[in-house]
Each structure stands twice: as structure tokens, then as C-alpha cells.
């Protein structure tokens, strides 16, 4: 059962989602999907793309927090998306 959890974690990771998105793009580009399947695949790809974009934005904000840290040493402050920007 641990192997199943490991596979799920890999699929849920940024890299796993990106690999899945690439598979969807390849399927769409092949032209072998029926119209209904192509639309469903496109919708799934758009959802994954949005999720990946959000993950990248969060990573960028974390880096900005590190770079803007006053007093010299960089300290990682957890990013809170609900926290107002100053």
C-alpha cells in the first residue's frame, strides 16, 4: 500500500502534474482523439495548467520573501496567500 501512496504523491507533485500535462498535449497533437475526447482532454489540461501556474506563483513569492529579507541573512518565511502584500 505504501507503493500506491508513493505513486499518488509522485502524480500530485509539480513534476508529476507537468508530465501528465505533456501527455495530454501529445494526445491532442496526435489528432487521434474523437472530438468529445479532445474537448475533455483539453479541459483537463487547462485545469492542470492553472494549478501549475498557481504553484509557480507561490514559489516565486517565497523567493521574493527570501530576497527581500532585511538584516542580511535569509530566513524562509512560509508564504501565506491570504496575507496582504505590503
C-alpha positions in Angstrom: 0.0 0.0 0.0 2.9 2.3 0.6 3.8 2.0 -3.0 0.4 3.2 -4.0 0.8 6.3 -1.8 4.2 6.9 -3.3 2.8 6.8 -6.8 -0.1 9.1 -5.8 2.4 11.6 -4.3 4.5 11.5 -7.4 1.5 12.1 -9.6 0.4 15.0 -7.3 3.9 16.6 -7.4 4.6 19.6 -9.7 6.8 17.4 -11.8 4.2 14.6 -12.0 1.4 17.0 -13.0 3.7 18.6 -15.6 4.4 15.1 -17.1 0.7 14.4 -17.2 0.1 17.7 -18.9 2.7 16.8 -21.5 1.0 13.5 -22.1 -2.3 15.3 -22.6 -0.7 17.7 -25.1 0.8 14.8 -27.0 -2.6 13.1 -27.2 -4.2 16.3 -28.5 -1.4 16.9 -31.0 -1.7 13.3 -32.3 -5.1 14.1 -33.8 -6.3 10.6 -32.9 -8.9 11.7 -30.3 -12.6 12.0 -31.1 -14.0 15.5 -30.7 -15.6 14.7 -27.3 -12.4 13.1 -26.0 -10.3 16.0 -27.3 -12.5 18.6 -25.6 -12.4 16.6 -22.3 -8.6 16.3 -22.6 -8.3 20.0 -23.3 -10.4 20.9 -20.2 -8.3 18.6 -18.0 -5.1 20.1 -19.4 -6.4 23.7 -18.7 -7.2 22.7 -15.1 -3.7 21.2 -14.6 -2.1 24.3 -16.3 -3.9 26.6 -13.9 -2.8 24.5 -10.9 0.8 24.5 -12.0 0.7 28.3 -12.6 -0.5 28.8 -9.0 2.3 26.6 -7.7 4.8 28.6 -9.6 3.4 31.9 -8.4 3.7 30.6 -4.8 7.3 29.6 -5.3 8.1 33.0 -6.8 6.6 34.8 -3.8 8.6 32.6 -1.4 11.8 33.5 -3.3 10.8 37.2 -3.2 10.3 37.0 0.6 13.8 35.5 0.9 15.4 38.1 -1.3 13.7 41.0 0.4 14.5 39.9 3.9 16.1 42.8 5.8 19.1 42.4 8.1 21.3 40.3 5.9 20.7 36.6 6.5 17.9 35.0 4.5 15.2 33.4 6.6 12.5 31.3 5.0 9.1 32.7 5.9 6.1 30.4 5.0 4.1 32.0 2.3 0.5 32.8 3.2 -1.6 33.5 0.1 -4.2 35.3 2.3 -1.6 37.6 3.8 -1.9 41.2 2.4 1.0 42.4 0.3 2.9 45.3 1.7 
